[in-house]
Amino acid sequence: MPAPNIPQIRLYQDWLREQRGLSFDTYDALWRWSVTDLDAFWQSIWDYMGIVSPTPHTAVLADDRMPGATWFPGAEVNYAREVLRHADAAHAAGLPAIVSDNELGEVREMPWPELRRQVASVALTLKSLGVQRGDRVAAYLPNVPETMVAFLACSSIGAVWSVCAPDMGTAAVVDRFRQIEPKLLIAADGVHYGAKPIDRSAVVQELRDALPSVQKLLLLRTPHAAQQLAADADWQAASARRDAEVAAFEPEWLPFDHPIWIVYSSGTTGLPKPIVHGQGGIIMTMYACGLHNDIGASYGANNFDERFHWYSSTGWVMWNCQLAGLAFGATIVIYDGHPAGSKEKPDWAVLWRFVAKHRITFFGAGAAYFTNCMKAGVVAAECGDLSRVRALGSTGSPLSEEVQRWGTAQLLAAGASSVWWCNISGGTDFCGAFVGGNRELPEVPGQMQCRQIGHAVEAWNEDGKPVIGEVGELVCTRPIPSMPLYFWGDEGNARYLSSYFDTYPGVWRHGDWIRIGEDGGCIIYGRSDATINRLGLRMGTSEIYSAVEALPEVLDSMVVDLEYLGRESYMPLFVVLRPGVALDDAMRGKINHAIKTSLSPRFLPNDIFQVAEIPRTLSGKKQELPIKKLLLGQPLQKVVNPEAMANPGSLGWYVEFAARRAAASQGISSS
């Protein structure tokens, strides 16, 4: 059993009382202080976490506005420094930095000194390949230790990191990387996923050919490639240096707002949004979120032998969350593979056995994963010794009360002494969480326990007024450090402003429905915009249209994701086909193949329907959100104004379709 530990957020409050003379009777009082006195709160995070800078900052929040807030001007930081400062103490305690496993059962342990050495070796290799501060490095890599080393190496020299997962198709990856003009590509030539080896050598070559800015290729060679690619450097050699220069290497001091990485969150129109985050902003928000996630240093008595796992691919922001465990000084345990073994013969106990095998203490995954486990009848007690698991984490989509109760019962039956659910909701957009957990608060299945400190989250009604106990738009009314610096190549911040600030100028609108209870507990009900959310991964509808409408038979299309708390996730695709073309099995297969190869199998629709027209506004925009609301049960007159439509006559089919769905869900005939 892990040592009985004091919650991280309690340790922080004890420090506030002793060092700042601040005491709070309730969590709500702490939260209100943290979102009111931003300067005092974020300075306390800086001091409590022991962040150092060779140059002092002249203010905390120098420019209090959204977007464009200026944080900690004058300070210098580096994410890699935050990670590697734990190396000596953790190694002295005999604890590894990274434990990795995969579908083939290949277990590797990376000691902290080895992590430090490899980061230095790869960083120096990057420099020898011409990578300089501010250059973009694109990575096409799976969830393996090499990917984390590569990121830390980039951060240590001030290069800007961007990663896509190898399960993404060539077109989707090119649409992302081409926008940021990377100088270097780091890629794996194959992966083992879904119980089979997958060659990626041809894709890597296609990426290099499609990215004219790439000057060099650093290749991670695997046994799964069908051909030997020519590369400017091999990973094995790049990470193997053990000389004096490596021993003396230290990460560079970077300005607080120096770009750290570019992540992608797709809108409903145009290319994926290349979101640029800053070094310091990510560090600050990461540490604030860490207090809620309750991850501590594995070498400390309070969290001795902590082992943190959050299942993710490299294409999801939870990979960044898993990586953050290193910055807390925890041992992170990562898994490279399909969470159910394979799609053909799914085995949803795979990760439970992995958790038992590696004595994991914190087990996080997408809410859809736990739902699938319950439906598949997984019996955790049959998966090995799970007695060390003290926490389950969930995010990506709403977690129902039924699934949470099931997970708790499973772990208790498997020998866990108690189970705390850390249910969180945030986003790629700011690489953090707006609402999350607090081990000191009561748990209500199906809810998140609180709004996170430093995050001024409210639910706003249709009049733009904050409400309690009602479902409203999730907004954030004060800046947080990890809000994007900008979107890469976004002239005049036009896309940035339209993405978050067009509805409420100066206030961040996130695109989720939320209800905040009188007790501070929160429920997320799903997306309030038209973004597609599949298994926790978000993608813009425009990317699906690009794939589908490239087919000569498809004239127009529209997709909606009916994810909403308490309902089965359902994503229909509506297509307008050329005259004479029928939506038969062959055509359905062709459409699905286009989505699967251009994007990812994750975004295959549940159903495809042939329609006469796609509803559009007078300006030509597809009416995705009104149709989504209609299919979720809202009356037509509340979701769309026919006078603002180019083709109001198209609505009749969708109204009838919604009625048929509603009748079917109630088990009655609609005739």
C-alpha positions as CSV (number, residue, x, y, z in Angstrom):
1,M,0.0,0.0,0.0
2,P,1.2,3.5,-0.7
3,A,2.0,5.7,2.3
4,P,-1.0,7.5,3.7
5,N,-0.6,10.9,2.1
6,I,-1.9,14.4,2.9
7,P,-3.7,15.9,-0.1
8,Q,-1.4,18.3,-2.1
9,I,-4.0,21.0,-1.9
10,R,-4.0,20.7,1.9
11,L,-0.2,21.0,2.0
12,Y,-0.5,24.2,-0.1
13,Q,-3.1,25.7,2.2
14,D,-1.0,24.9,5.2
15,W,1.9,26.8,3.5
16,L,-0.4,29.7,2.8
17,R,-1.3,29.9,6.4
18,E,2.3,29.6,7.7
19,Q,4.0,31.8,5.0
20,R,1.3,34.3,4.0
21,G,-1.0,34.4,7.0
22,L,-4.0,33.3,4.8
23,S,-6.6,30.9,6.2
24,F,-9.7,29.8,4.4
25,D,-12.6,28.1,6.2
26,T,-14.0,26.5,3.0
27,Y,-12.7,25.6,-0.4
28,D,-15.1,28.1,-1.9
29,A,-13.4,30.9,0.1
30,L,-10.0,29.7,-1.2
31,W,-11.2,29.6,-4.8
32,R,-12.8,33.1,-4.6
33,W,-9.5,34.5,-3.3
34,S,-7.6,32.8,-6.0
35,V,-9.7,34.3,-8.8
36,T,-10.0,37.7,-7.2
37,D,-6.4,38.5,-6.2
38,L,-4.6,37.0,-9.2
39,D,-1.3,38.6,-8.4
40,A,-1.2,37.1,-4.9
41,F,-2.4,33.7,-5.9
42,W,-0.1,33.1,-8.9
43,Q,2.9,34.5,-6.9
44,S,2.1,32.0,-4.2
45,I,2.2,29.2,-6.8
46,W,5.6,30.4,-8.0
47,D,6.9,30.5,-4.4
48,Y,5.3,27.3,-3.2
49,M,6.6,25.3,-6.1
50,G,10.1,26.7,-5.7
51,I,10.4,28.1,-9.2
52,V,13.6,30.0,-9.7
53,S,14.7,32.5,-12.3
54,P,18.2,34.1,-12.8
55,T,16.3,37.4,-13.4
56,P,13.5,38.7,-11.3
57,H,10.0,39.4,-12.6
58,T,8.8,43.0,-12.4
59,A,5.2,42.0,-11.9
60,V,2.9,39.0,-11.8
61,L,0.0,40.0,-14.1
62,A,1.4,43.1,-15.8
63,D,-1.5,43.4,-18.3
64,D,-4.8,42.1,-17.1
65,R,-6.8,41.5,-20.3
66,M,-8.0,38.7,-22.5
67,P,-6.5,38.0,-24.9
68,G,-3.1,39.5,-24.4
69,A,-2.5,39.1,-20.7
70,T,1.2,39.6,-19.8
71,W,2.5,37.3,-17.0
72,F,5.8,37.5,-15.0
73,P,7.6,39.9,-17.3
74,G,11.4,39.6,-16.8
75,A,11.4,36.1,-15.5
76,E,13.2,33.2,-17.2
77,V,12.3,29.6,-17.0
78,N,12.5,26.2,-18.8
79,Y,10.1,23.3,-18.5
80,A,13.1,20.8,-18.8
81,R,14.6,22.4,-15.7
82,E,11.4,21.8,-13.8
83,V,11.6,18.1,-14.6
84,L,15.3,17.5,-14.2
85,R,15.6,19.2,-10.8
86,H,14.1,16.0,-9.4
87,A,16.7,13.7,-10.9
88,D,19.2,13.4,-8.0
89,A,16.7,13.0,-5.1
90,A,14.5,10.6,-7.0
91,H,17.4,8.5,-8.1
92,A,18.9,8.4,-4.6
93,A,15.5,7.0,-3.4
94,G,15.9,4.2,-6.0
95,L,12.9,5.4,-8.1
96,P,12.8,5.5,-11.9
97,A,11.6,8.4,-14.0
98,I,9.7,6.5,-16.7
99,V,8.4,2.9,-16.8
100,S,7.0,2.0,-20.3
101,D,5.2,-1.0,-21.6
102,N,3.5,-1.9,-24.9
103,E,1.3,-4.5,-26.6
104,L,4.3,-6.8,-27.0
105,G,5.0,-6.7,-23.3
106,E,8.3,-4.9,-23.8
107,V,8.9,-3.3,-20.4
108,R,11.6,-0.6,-20.0
109,E,12.7,1.5,-17.1
110,M,14.5,4.8,-17.5
111,P,16.4,6.0,-14.4
112,W,16.4,9.8,-13.7
113,P,20.1,10.2,-14.5
114,E,19.6,8.4,-17.8
115,L,16.7,10.7,-18.7
116,R,18.9,13.7,-18.0
117,R,21.7,12.2,-20.1
118,Q,19.5,11.4,-23.0
119,V,17.9,14.8,-23.0
120,A,21.3,16.4,-23.1
121,S,22.5,14.1,-25.9
122,V,19.4,14.7,-28.1
123,A,19.5,18.4,-27.4
124,L,23.1,18.6,-28.6
125,T,22.2,16.5,-31.6
126,L,19.4,18.9,-32.5
127,K,21.8,21.8,-32.4
128,S,24.2,19.9,-34.6
129,L,21.3,19.5,-37.1
130,G,20.8,23.2,-37.2
131,V,17.9,23.6,-34.8
132,Q,18.0,27.0,-33.0
133,R,15.9,28.8,-30.4
134,G,12.5,29.4,-31.8
135,D,12.7,26.8,-34.6
136,R,9.8,24.4,-34.8
137,V,10.4,20.7,-34.4
138,A,7.6,18.4,-35.7
139,A,7.3,14.9,-34.2
140,Y,5.4,12.0,-35.6
141,L,5.8,9.6,-32.7
142,P,3.9,7.2,-30.5
143,N,3.6,7.2,-26.7
144,V,7.1,5.9,-25.9
145,P,9.9,7.3,-23.7
146,E,11.8,8.6,-26.7
147,T,8.9,11.1,-27.4
148,M,9.2,12.5,-23.9
149,V,13.0,12.8,-24.3
150,A,12.6,14.5,-27.6
151,F,10.2,17.1,-26.2
152,L,12.5,17.8,-23.2
153,A,15.4,18.1,-25.5
154,C,13.5,20.7,-27.6
155,S,12.4,22.6,-24.6
156,S,15.9,22.7,-23.2
157,I,17.3,24.6,-26.2
158,G,14.2,26.7,-26.8
159,A,12.9,24.9,-29.9
160,V,9.2,24.8,-30.3
161,W,7.7,21.3,-30.1
162,S,4.7,19.9,-32.0
163,V,3.6,16.3,-32.1
164,C,1.0,14.2,-34.0
165,A,0.2,10.6,-33.3
166,P,1.0,7.9,-35.8
167,D,-2.7,6.8,-36.0
168,M,-3.4,10.0,-37.8
169,G,-3.6,10.0,-41.6
170,T,-1.1,11.8,-43.8
171,A,-3.5,14.6,-44.8
172,A,-4.5,15.4,-41.2
173,V,-0.8,15.6,-40.1
174,V,0.2,17.7,-43.1
175,D,-2.6,20.1,-42.5
176,R,-1.2,20.7,-39.0
177,F,2.6,20.7,-39.6
178,R,2.6,22.6,-42.8
179,Q,1.1,25.7,-41.1
180,I,4.0,26.0,-38.6
181,E,6.9,25.4,-41.1
182,P,9.0,23.0,-39.0
183,K,12.8,22.9,-39.6
184,L,13.2,19.3,-38.3
185,L,11.0,16.2,-38.4
186,I,11.4,13.5,-35.8
187,A,9.5,10.4,-36.8
188,A,9.0,6.7,-36.1
189,D,8.9,4.5,-39.2
190,G,6.4,2.1,-37.6
191,V,4.2,1.3,-34.6
192,H,2.6,-1.8,-33.1
193,Y,-1.1,-0.9,-32.4
194,G,-4.3,-2.9,-32.2
195,A,-2.4,-6.2,-32.0
196,K,-0.6,-5.8,-35.3
197,P,2.5,-4.1,-36.6
198,I,1.9,-1.0,-38.8
199,D,4.4,0.3,-41.3
200,R,4.7,4.1,-41.3
201,S,7.7,4.5,-43.5
202,A,5.7,5.5,-46.5
203,V,3.8,8.1,-44.4
204,V,7.1,9.5,-43.1
205,Q,8.4,9.9,-46.6
206,E,5.1,11.6,-47.7
207,L,5.4,14.0,-44.7
208,R,8.9,14.9,-45.7
209,D,7.9,15.5,-49.3
210,A,4.9,17.5,-48.3
211,L,6.8,19.8,-45.8
212,P,9.2,21.9,-47.8
213,S,10.4,23.7,-44.7
214,V,11.8,20.5,-43.2
215,Q,15.6,20.4,-43.7
216,K,16.5,17.3,-41.7
217,L,14.9,14.0,-40.6
218,L,15.7,12.4,-37.2
219,L,14.4,8.8,-37.5
220,L,13.3,6.4,-34.8
221,R,13.8,3.1,-36.5
222,T,11.4,0.2,-35.5
223,P,11.0,-3.4,-36.5
224,H,7.6,-2.5,-38.0
225,A,8.8,-0.6,-41.0
226,A,8.6,-2.2,-44.5
227,Q,11.5,-0.2,-45.9
228,Q,14.7,1.4,-44.7
229,L,14.3,5.2,-45.0
230,A,17.3,7.5,-45.5
231,A,17.6,9.9,-42.6
232,D,20.0,12.7,-41.5
233,A,20.3,11.1,-38.1
234,D,19.1,8.0,-36.2
235,W,17.6,8.2,-32.8
236,Q,19.8,5.5,-31.4
237,A,22.9,7.5,-32.1
238,A,21.3,10.9,-31.3
239,S,20.5,9.7,-27.8
240,A,23.7,7.7,-27.1
241,R,26.3,10.4,-26.4
242,R,28.1,10.2,-23.0
243,D,30.9,12.8,-23.4
244,A,31.9,15.8,-21.3
245,E,29.7,18.1,-23.3
246,V,26.7,16.0,-22.4
247,A,27.7,15.9,-18.7
248,A,28.0,19.7,-18.6
249,F,24.8,20.4,-20.5
250,E,22.1,22.5,-18.8
251,P,18.8,23.7,-20.3
252,E,18.8,27.3,-21.4
253,W,17.0,30.0,-19.5
254,L,14.1,31.2,-21.7
255,P,11.8,34.2,-21.4
256,F,8.6,33.4,-19.5
257,D,6.5,33.9,-22.7
258,H,8.9,31.9,-25.0
259,P,6.8,29.4,-27.0
260,I,7.0,25.9,-25.6
261,W,4.8,23.9,-28.0
262,I,2.1,24.1,-30.7
263,V,-1.0,22.0,-30.2
264,Y,-4.0,21.8,-32.4
265,S,-7.7,22.3,-31.6
266,S,-9.8,22.3,-34.7
267,G,-12.6,24.8,-35.3
268,T,-15.5,24.1,-37.5
269,T,-14.1,26.0,-40.5
270,G,-10.7,26.1,-42.1
271,L,-7.5,24.3,-41.1
272,P,-6.8,23.1,-37.6
273,K,-5.9,25.9,-35.2
274,P,-2.1,25.9,-34.4
275,I,-2.2,27.0,-30.7
276,V,1.0,28.4,-29.3
277,H,1.6,28.1,-25.6
278,G,4.3,29.8,-23.5
279,Q,7.0,28.1,-21.3
280,G,6.1,29.9,-18.2
281,G,2.3,29.9,-18.6
282,I,2.3,26.1,-19.0
283,I,4.6,25.6,-16.0
284,M,2.3,27.8,-13.8
285,T,-1.0,26.3,-14.8
286,M,0.5,22.8,-14.7
287,Y,1.5,23.3,-11.0
288,A,-1.9,24.8,-10.1
289,C,-3.7,21.8,-11.7
290,G,-1.3,19.4,-10.0
291,L,-2.6,20.5,-6.6
292,H,-6.0,19.3,-7.7
293,N,-4.8,16.1,-9.4
294,D,-2.9,15.3,-6.2
295,I,0.2,14.0,-7.8
296,G,3.3,14.2,-5.5
297,A,7.0,13.5,-5.7
298,S,7.6,9.7,-5.6
299,Y,10.7,10.2,-3.5
300,G,9.0,12.2,-0.8
301,A,7.5,10.5,2.3
302,N,4.1,11.9,1.6
303,N,3.8,10.2,-1.8
304,F,6.5,7.6,-1.7
305,D,6.6,5.3,-4.8
306,E,3.8,7.3,-6.5
307,R,3.2,5.8,-10.0
308,F,1.2,7.9,-12.3
309,H,-0.5,6.7,-15.4
310,W,-3.0,8.5,-17.7
311,Y,-3.8,6.5,-20.8
312,S,-3.3,8.7,-23.9
313,S,-1.9,8.8,-27.4
314,T,0.5,11.6,-28.3
315,G,-2.4,13.2,-30.2
316,W,-4.3,14.1,-27.1
317,V,-3.6,16.8,-24.5
318,M,-3.6,14.1,-21.8
319,W,-0.1,13.1,-23.1
320,N,1.0,16.5,-21.9
321,C,-0.7,15.8,-18.5
322,Q,1.1,12.4,-18.3
323,L,4.4,14.2,-19.1
324,A,3.7,16.7,-16.3
325,G,4.0,13.9,-13.8
326,L,7.8,14.2,-14.3
327,A,7.7,17.9,-13.3
328,F,6.0,16.8,-10.0
329,G,8.8,14.4,-9.4
330,A,6.6,11.3,-9.8
331,T,7.4,8.1,-11.6
332,I,5.3,8.0,-14.7
333,V,4.1,4.7,-16.3
334,I,3.2,4.9,-20.0
335,Y,1.5,2.4,-22.3
336,D,1.9,2.3,-26.1
337,G,-1.0,0.4,-27.6
338,H,-4.7,0.0,-28.1
339,P,-6.6,0.3,-24.8
340,A,-8.7,-2.8,-25.7
341,G,-5.9,-4.8,-27.4
342,S,-7.6,-4.8,-30.8
343,K,-10.8,-3.7,-32.5
344,E,-11.5,-7.2,-33.9
345,K,-11.3,-8.9,-30.6
346,P,-11.6,-6.2,-27.9
347,D,-10.3,-7.0,-24.4
348,W,-11.1,-4.1,-22.2
349,A,-9.1,-5.6,-19.3
350,V,-5.8,-4.9,-21.0
351,L,-5.1,-1.6,-19.1
352,W,-6.4,-3.0,-15.8
353,R,-3.8,-5.8,-16.0
354,F,-1.2,-3.2,-17.0
355,V,-2.1,-1.1,-13.9
356,A,-1.8,-4.2,-11.6
357,K,1.5,-5.3,-13.2
358,H,3.2,-2.0,-12.7
359,R,1.8,-1.2,-9.2
360,I,0.2,2.1,-10.4
361,T,-1.2,4.4,-7.8
362,F,-3.1,6.9,-10.1
363,F,-5.0,5.5,-13.1
364,G,-6.5,8.0,-15.5
365,A,-8.2,7.5,-18.8
366,G,-11.0,9.0,-21.0
367,A,-14.5,8.6,-19.7
368,A,-15.4,6.6,-22.8
369,Y,-12.8,4.1,-21.8
370,F,-14.4,3.4,-18.4
371,T,-17.8,3.3,-20.1
372,N,-16.6,0.6,-22.5
373,C,-15.1,-1.4,-19.6
374,M,-18.5,-1.4,-17.8
375,K,-20.4,-2.4,-20.9
376,A,-17.8,-5.2,-21.6
377,G,-18.3,-6.6,-18.1
378,V,-14.7,-6.2,-17.0
379,V,-14.0,-7.7,-13.6
380,A,-11.1,-5.7,-12.1
381,A,-10.5,-8.3,-9.4
382,E,-9.5,-10.8,-12.1
383,C,-6.8,-8.5,-13.5
384,G,-4.2,-8.8,-10.7
385,D,-3.3,-6.9,-7.5
386,L,-5.0,-3.4,-7.8
387,S,-4.7,-2.6,-4.1
388,R,-2.2,0.2,-4.7
389,V,-4.6,2.2,-6.9
390,R,-5.8,5.2,-4.8
391,A,-7.2,7.4,-7.5
392,L,-9.0,7.1,-10.8
393,G,-8.9,10.0,-13.3
394,S,-11.4,10.7,-16.0
395,T,-11.8,13.3,-18.7
396,G,-12.5,13.8,-22.4
397,S,-16.2,13.5,-22.2
398,P,-18.8,13.5,-19.4
399,L,-18.6,10.6,-17.0
400,S,-22.0,9.3,-16.0
401,E,-23.0,8.5,-12.4
402,E,-23.5,4.8,-13.3
403,V,-20.0,4.4,-14.7
404,Q,-18.4,6.1,-11.7
405,R,-20.3,3.9,-9.2
406,W,-19.3,0.9,-11.3
407,G,-15.6,1.8,-11.3
408,T,-15.6,2.4,-7.5
409,A,-17.2,-0.9,-6.8
410,Q,-14.7,-2.7,-9.1
411,L,-11.7,-1.3,-7.4
412,L,-13.0,-1.9,-3.9
413,A,-13.7,-5.5,-4.8
414,A,-10.2,-5.8,-6.2
415,G,-8.6,-4.8,-2.9
416,A,-8.3,-1.0,-3.0
417,S,-8.8,0.4,0.5
418,S,-10.6,3.5,-0.9
419,V,-11.1,5.1,-4.3
420,W,-11.0,8.8,-5.1
421,W,-12.2,9.9,-8.6
422,C,-10.3,12.9,-10.1
423,N,-12.8,13.9,-12.8
424,I,-11.5,16.8,-14.8
425,S,-12.5,18.9,-17.7
426,G,-10.4,21.5,-19.6
427,G,-8.9,21.5,-23.0
428,T,-6.1,21.5,-25.5
429,D,-6.8,25.2,-25.9
430,F,-5.1,26.1,-22.7
431,C,-3.5,22.8,-21.7
432,G,-5.2,22.7,-18.3
433,A,-8.4,22.0,-16.5
434,F,-11.2,24.4,-15.6
435,V,-12.9,22.0,-13.2
436,G,-11.5,19.1,-11.4
437,G,-11.0,17.2,-8.2
438,N,-10.2,17.9,-4.6
439,R,-9.6,15.0,-2.2
440,E,-10.9,17.0,0.7
441,L,-14.4,17.6,-0.8
442,P,-17.3,15.2,-0.8
443,E,-17.7,13.2,-4.0
444,V,-21.0,13.0,-5.9
445,P,-20.9,10.3,-8.6
446,G,-21.3,11.9,-12.0
447,Q,-20.0,15.3,-10.9
448,M,-16.6,17.1,-10.8
449,Q,-15.9,18.3,-7.3
450,C,-15.0,22.0,-7.9
451,R,-13.8,24.8,-10.1
452,Q,-10.0,24.9,-10.0
453,I,-8.1,27.5,-8.1
454,G,-7.0,30.4,-10.3
455,H,-9.7,29.6,-12.9
456,A,-12.6,32.1,-12.8
457,V,-15.1,29.7,-14.3
458,E,-18.8,30.6,-14.5
459,A,-21.9,29.2,-16.2
460,W,-23.6,32.0,-18.3
461,N,-27.2,31.9,-19.5
462,E,-28.5,33.2,-22.8
463,D,-28.4,36.8,-21.5
464,G,-24.7,36.5,-20.6
465,K,-25.5,36.4,-16.8
466,P,-23.9,33.9,-14.4
467,V,-26.2,31.2,-13.1
468,I,-26.0,28.6,-10.3
469,G,-27.9,25.3,-10.6
470,E,-28.7,25.8,-14.3
471,V,-26.9,24.6,-17.4
472,G,-25.1,27.4,-19.2
473,E,-22.1,28.3,-21.4
474,L,-18.8,27.6,-19.7
475,V,-16.8,30.9,-19.5
476,C,-13.7,32.0,-17.8
477,T,-13.8,35.7,-16.8
478,R,-10.2,36.3,-15.7
479,P,-6.9,35.4,-17.5
480,I,-4.9,32.3,-16.6
481,P,-1.2,31.9,-17.5
482,S,-1.6,29.1,-20.0
483,M,-4.1,30.8,-22.3
484,P,-2.6,30.8,-25.8
485,L,0.0,33.3,-26.7
486,Y,-1.4,33.3,-30.2
487,F,-2.3,31.0,-33.1
488,W,0.7,30.5,-35.4
489,G,0.3,32.6,-38.6
490,D,-2.9,34.2,-37.4
491,E,-3.0,37.7,-38.9
492,G,-4.3,40.2,-36.4
493,N,-5.4,37.5,-34.0
494,A,-8.5,37.0,-36.1
495,R,-8.9,33.3,-35.6
496,Y,-7.9,33.5,-31.9
497,L,-10.6,36.1,-31.2
498,S,-13.3,34.3,-33.2
499,S,-12.5,31.0,-31.4
500,Y,-13.0,32.2,-27.8
501,F,-14.0,35.9,-27.6
502,D,-16.5,36.5,-30.4
503,T,-19.6,35.8,-28.2
504,Y,-18.4,37.7,-25.1
505,P,-15.6,40.2,-25.8
506,G,-12.9,40.0,-23.2
507,V,-14.4,36.8,-21.7
508,W,-13.2,33.3,-22.7
509,R,-16.1,31.1,-24.0
510,H,-14.9,27.5,-24.0
511,G,-17.6,25.7,-26.0
512,D,-18.9,23.4,-23.3
513,W,-22.2,23.2,-21.4
514,I,-21.7,23.3,-17.6
515,R,-23.9,23.4,-14.5
516,I,-22.3,24.7,-11.3
517,G,-24.2,23.5,-8.2
518,E,-24.8,25.4,-4.9
519,D,-22.2,23.1,-3.4
520,G,-19.6,24.1,-6.1
521,G,-19.8,20.7,-7.8
522,C,-19.8,20.9,-11.6
523,I,-21.3,18.8,-14.4
524,I,-20.2,19.1,-18.0
525,Y,-22.9,18.2,-20.4
526,G,-20.9,18.1,-23.7
527,R,-19.9,20.5,-26.4
528,S,-22.0,23.7,-26.9
529,D,-20.4,24.2,-30.3
530,A,-20.0,22.0,-33.4
531,T,-16.6,20.5,-32.6
532,I,-16.4,16.7,-32.8
533,N,-15.4,14.9,-29.6
534,R,-14.6,11.2,-30.1
535,L,-13.0,9.2,-27.3
536,G,-11.7,12.5,-25.8
537,L,-10.1,13.7,-29.1
538,R,-11.5,16.8,-30.7
539,M,-11.4,17.6,-34.3
540,G,-13.0,20.3,-36.4
541,T,-15.9,19.3,-38.7
542,S,-14.1,21.0,-41.6
543,E,-11.5,18.2,-41.6
544,I,-14.2,15.6,-42.0
545,Y,-15.7,17.6,-44.8
546,S,-12.3,17.9,-46.6
547,A,-12.0,14.1,-46.6
548,V,-15.6,13.3,-47.5
549,E,-16.1,16.1,-50.1
550,A,-12.9,15.2,-51.9
551,L,-14.9,12.2,-53.2
552,P,-16.3,13.0,-56.6
553,E,-19.7,11.4,-55.7
554,V,-20.2,13.7,-52.7
555,L,-21.5,17.2,-53.4
556,D,-22.0,18.4,-49.8
557,S,-22.0,17.0,-46.2
558,M,-22.6,17.8,-42.6
559,V,-21.7,16.0,-39.4
560,V,-22.9,16.5,-35.8
561,D,-21.7,14.9,-32.6
562,L,-24.6,14.3,-30.2
563,E,-22.4,13.7,-27.2
564,Y,-24.4,14.9,-24.2
565,L,-24.4,13.7,-20.6
566,G,-26.8,10.8,-20.1
567,R,-27.1,10.0,-23.8
568,E,-25.1,7.5,-25.8
569,S,-22.6,9.3,-28.0
570,Y,-23.9,9.3,-31.5
571,M,-22.4,10.9,-34.6
572,P,-24.4,10.9,-37.9
573,L,-23.0,12.1,-41.2
574,F,-25.4,13.6,-43.8
575,V,-24.3,13.6,-47.4
576,V,-25.7,15.1,-50.6
577,L,-24.7,12.8,-53.5
578,R,-24.4,13.5,-57.2
579,P,-27.6,12.7,-59.2
580,G,-27.8,9.0,-59.9
581,V,-25.5,8.0,-57.1
582,A,-27.1,5.9,-54.4
583,L,-25.9,5.5,-50.8
584,D,-25.3,1.8,-50.9
585,D,-22.9,-0.3,-48.9
586,A,-20.1,0.4,-51.4
587,M,-20.6,4.1,-51.2
588,R,-20.7,4.0,-47.4
589,G,-17.5,2.0,-47.4
590,K,-15.9,4.6,-49.7
591,I,-16.9,7.4,-47.4
592,N,-15.7,5.6,-44.3
593,H,-12.4,4.7,-46.0
594,A,-11.8,8.4,-46.9
595,I,-12.3,9.4,-43.3
596,K,-10.2,6.6,-41.9
597,T,-7.2,7.2,-44.2
598,S,-7.3,11.0,-44.2
599,L,-8.0,11.5,-40.5
600,S,-8.3,8.6,-38.1
601,P,-10.7,5.6,-37.5
602,R,-11.8,7.4,-34.4
603,F,-13.9,9.8,-36.5
604,L,-15.9,7.3,-38.4
605,P,-19.6,8.2,-38.2
606,N,-22.1,5.9,-36.4
607,D,-24.5,6.3,-39.4
608,I,-24.5,7.9,-42.8
609,F,-27.7,9.4,-44.4
610,Q,-28.4,10.6,-47.9
611,V,-30.2,14.0,-47.8
612,A,-31.4,16.4,-50.5
613,E,-29.8,19.5,-48.9
614,I,-27.5,20.6,-46.1
615,P,-29.1,23.5,-44.2
616,R,-27.1,26.7,-44.6
617,T,-27.2,30.3,-43.4
618,L,-27.6,33.2,-45.8
619,S,-23.8,33.6,-45.8
620,G,-23.4,29.9,-46.8
621,K,-22.3,28.4,-43.4
622,K,-23.5,24.9,-42.6
623,Q,-26.1,24.9,-39.8
624,E,-24.3,22.3,-37.6
625,L,-25.1,23.7,-34.2
626,P,-28.9,24.2,-34.8
627,I,-29.2,20.7,-36.2
628,K,-27.3,19.3,-33.3
629,K,-29.6,21.1,-30.8
630,L,-32.6,19.9,-32.8
631,L,-31.4,16.3,-32.6
632,L,-30.8,16.6,-28.9
633,G,-34.5,17.4,-28.4
634,Q,-34.8,21.2,-28.6
635,P,-37.8,22.6,-30.5
636,L,-37.1,24.0,-34.0
637,Q,-38.2,27.5,-33.2
638,K,-35.7,27.7,-30.4
639,V,-32.6,26.6,-32.4
640,V,-32.9,28.3,-35.8
641,N,-34.4,31.3,-37.5
642,P,-35.6,30.2,-41.0
643,E,-35.4,33.8,-42.2
644,A,-31.6,33.7,-41.6
645,M,-31.3,30.6,-43.8
646,A,-30.5,30.3,-47.5
647,N,-32.6,27.1,-47.8
648,P,-35.2,26.9,-45.0
649,G,-37.1,24.2,-46.9
650,S,-34.3,21.8,-46.1
651,L,-35.3,21.8,-42.4
652,G,-38.3,19.5,-42.8
653,W,-36.3,16.3,-43.3
654,Y,-34.2,17.0,-40.2
655,V,-37.3,17.7,-38.1
656,E,-38.8,14.4,-39.2
657,F,-35.5,12.7,-38.5
658,A,-35.3,14.2,-35.0
659,A,-38.9,13.0,-34.3
660,R,-38.1,9.5,-35.5
661,R,-35.0,9.4,-33.2
662,A,-37.0,10.7,-30.3
663,A,-39.7,8.1,-30.8
664,A,-37.2,5.3,-31.2
665,S,-35.5,6.3,-28.0
666,Q,-38.8,6.1,-26.2
667,G,-39.6,2.7,-27.8
668,I,-42.7,3.9,-29.6
669,S,-43.7,4.1,-33.3
670,S,-43.4,7.4,-35.0
671,S,-46.0,6.6,-37.7
